[in-house]
């Protein structure tokens, strides 16, 4: 209890970086690198508050809807980051942050949850049917991201010259729009499956050795209000974060792709990090997986298509779903690894180590990618 109290106190102390960042941005007009660092720190305590409020809300509505709500509000920051980058025409940064969110959620978040939860409990079980559906949907999302990229590279390789580049760009843009419609329809149907026809699969299971709790400490109204308020502040801090990302990348010796895939995605998804790990430590692996996998699904099946649609209205040019070869490989490998982990309906700490190892290897690859 003492350790938990100290951790909560540290998070509350870090909240001071929220007004500090605002003063540096609007009064002092500090450098982009300084704003990048302070806003990143400011998001950490907000993410902790967000995680706690979502946990309280999940106690009222169940694991399925609770995981969906956490993924939704956790991805609000990602969506805001992407919208501002989209308006600025930073398409590579937008795509990199999408890639980073997908692999970060299913490798880093799920990996940390399995590792830390596995160190406390010898074996943690979850609903295999629900987990397999999530991994199947992830596979579909990988296909949706790979096919436009594959078409682009095939056309680019078969033809040459400016005309070929124009044709490839036009074809990829149209295919990306069509694929986006398919992905959104699948996402909507997955919600019907999870919340209506097969809601029982997502309610979580009582596990031996897990902690039991009485009524939630917060009311549903308070939980929701705190969640919305924290999400709004996370979005504000994220806007400042992305504004200084490019200059910070150069000054800190990082490429823009690495900043998007690792740094921006990592900070933007901090809310899921804290909540998924927290519930795993309480032996609620169903909810932990719903948060990690559900967030990746929302990015791939909803956020990415939504950004394609929005780019026709707010962007200087439409964005497509053509990703770099390394990004395509990273998403495909991540999805395949998670599918293997989720196949038996249980996790232990060594599986968490393996997931984290894959994330580190991919991170090193992106860090060494030529700028």
Buried (B, 14 or more C-beta within 10 A) or exposed (E): EEEEEEEBEEBEEBBEBBEBBBEBBEEEEBBBBBBBBBBBBBBBBBBBBBBBBBBBBBBBBBBBBBBBBBBBBBBBBBBBBBBBBBEBBBBBBBBBBBBBBBBBBBBBBBBBBBBBBBEBBEBBBBBBEBBBBBBBBBBBBBBBBBBBBBBBBEBBEEEEEEEBBEBBBEBBBEBBBEBBEBBBEBBEEBBEBBBEEBBEBBBBEEBEEBEEEEEBEBEEEBBBEBBBBBBBBBBBBBBBBBBBBBBBBBBEEBBBBBBBBBBBBBBBBBBBBBBBBBBBBBBBBBBBBBBBBBBBBBBBBBBBBBBBBBBEEEBEEBBBBBBBEBBBBBBBBBBBBBBEBBEEBBBBBEBBBBBBEBBEEBBEBBBEBEE
